[in-house]
Amino acid sequence: MQVPFLSLKEITALHGDEYKVAVNRVIESGWYLQGEENARFERHYAEFIGTKFCVGCANGLDALSLIFRAYIELGRLKKGDEVIVPANTYIATILAITENGLVPILVEPKFETLEIDDDLIEERITERTKAIMIVHLYGRNACTEKIVSVCKKRGLMLLEDNAQAHGCKFGARMTGSLGDAAAHSFYPGKNLGAFGDAGAVTTDDEELALTVRALANYGSGKKYVFDYVGQNSRLDEINAAALDVKLAHLLEDNLRRKEIAKKYIGGIRNPEVLLPAETGGDENVFHLFPVFAEMRDDLQCYLSEHGIGTVIHYPIPPHRQKCYAEWNGMPLPVTERIAAQELSLPMSPAMSDEQAEWVIDCVNGWGK
């Protein structure tokens, strides 16, 4: 049996007829940027997340970067300020910090949860620390009451990288609405994925939202009037229309992901394969399903031989990358253990029960 890691064709087919209607509507309108489709999706996504404002942009990295740039323009951050961030994140989170002249302070995760270790945060805070950026990695909520408390006590901004956690919750609130601002990626493989690159910023702060929107539109809040040295980072109408269709089905698609995850959790019994600690309720929307093995590469080869696609997230952590050579000697053993042992199993709302069972059987059969 073949089980692709992720088939975007199959995922798109789940709601294919609705996408065709939406895309044709845009084509027939003759309006392809900053039109009604953008306004509709931004309104619906803000309502879904639970924030007052949503600003679409070109991709998730831009969303992250625009938040920091806007805070600098508003005088709430300045170059050289420190931002606490998990060490085990996709490099985009770090790039957005450094490209704005800010200083990332890398904090180890807990291996059990894969999210930033809230017991280590406070000891890393200095007089230059201005924000904590949490990353809801793998689709799992990273926020804790302790993090919220530290931000309030120390007067720090709480920012969210919600690129992998559309529809995830912390208590009764959606991730993406928990702090001062949040960045979202709608890269095609995400739970809420577009037909190309796309992103958004959500916030309750109107001044921040207006600044992000202007910065993303060449620095202009009014046509031909430029208040900032901006950039071109806009969500196009076709992707906005497609995202609005997918948003209407996001919760049911996430539910199917949870059903697949439940099968994995209940069925994988290989003592050489470690599963992350379970979360409760809606605190995990299973963008990815990571497992861990000391002989990870051998497991990956074995599954490939049995028709199962897998991906490593992420084989080289940010502090070991050439572009951040000054950090290469930094001791981050938990982050490096995750990078050396992590393997993501197939996870998709388009997967069948039979495919999930085949994955389970093959994982359990490895090494025997």
Order of alpha helices (4+ residues) and beta strands (2+ residues): alpha-alpha-alpha-beta-alpha-beta-alpha-beta-beta-alpha-beta-beta-beta-beta-beta-alpha-beta-beta-alpha-beta-alpha-alpha-beta-alpha
